[in-house]
Every structure is written in C-alpha cells, then in structure tokens.
Amino acid sequence: MKSLNDWILLDKHTVSPTPLMPAPERIKAGTPSQTAWNHYSDPSQQFHVGFWACEPGCWAVHYTEHEYCQMLEGEAVIHDEQGGRLHLKPGDQFVIPAGFVGQWETLTPCRKLYVIFEPAAT
C-alpha cells in the first residue's frame, strides 16, 4: 500500500537534468538544445512526469506518445503537415495526441511541464 511518503512533490523533488538534442536530420533551424528533468516514471516506463526546456530552433516531430503540456515560459509555434500552426505562450495547456507529425519551433527559450503516456508496443 502506498502512503504520502510515496508522493512526489515536483517543487521539492530534486532530479538531475538530462541534456537532449533532436537528431541532426530532424533539425530545420537553429540549435534547439533541450533539457529534461524527469521527476517520475512508472514501473512499466509508459507514464512520465517532469519539466522540459528548449533553446530557440525548429525540428521535425513525430509523437508516438500522448502528451499533456503546460507552457511555463517562452513561446513556440507548432506546425502540422496540413499547413496549420498553433502559437503557444505561458499558461497554455494542451494535449498532443500520439500520431501527430509536424514541426516544433521554439521562438524564445521555453519551459513546460509534461505528462506523457507511451502506449505499449503491440
């Protein structure tokens, strides 16, 4: 049985940052260096919660996971393959469904909260 000792309070939980960078062939502009602070992953490694930050740049994305996000800092524009675009700013909350393909363009240094569910491979 779990207790309050098993809870993770994100503002009090210390984790090491993980530097990330899109694969070179996916980068369309800039140097979108990224950092993730993953605070929680469930035992199946399908559910994750943490913070993510990125420097300005643009890269191709293909989501295999479902992701809830809340923008905390910065601005970004998401482009879909049909020519649509969505401008994101602090306070915006959104869900990216698995299967989304497009481009993530970070206009100013960004930081977001993420909650990810990665379905098991079938």
PEWORA-V21487 format. One line per field, one symbol per residue. ss: DSSP state (h for helix, s for strand, l for the rest). phi: phi as a letter, one per 40 degrees, with the letter a starting at -180 (. if undefined). Layout:
# PEWORA-V21487
ss=???
phi=???
This chain:
# PEWORA-V21487
ss=lllhhhlllllllllllssslllhhhsssslllsssssssslllllssssssssllsssssslllssssssssllsssssllllssssllllssssllllsssssslllsssssssslllll
phi=.cbccccbcdcbccbccbcbadddcccbagbccbbbbccabcdcgbbbbibbbacdiaacbaccbcbcbbcbagbabbbbccgcabcbadgcbabbcdhcbibbbccbdbaacbbbbbdccb
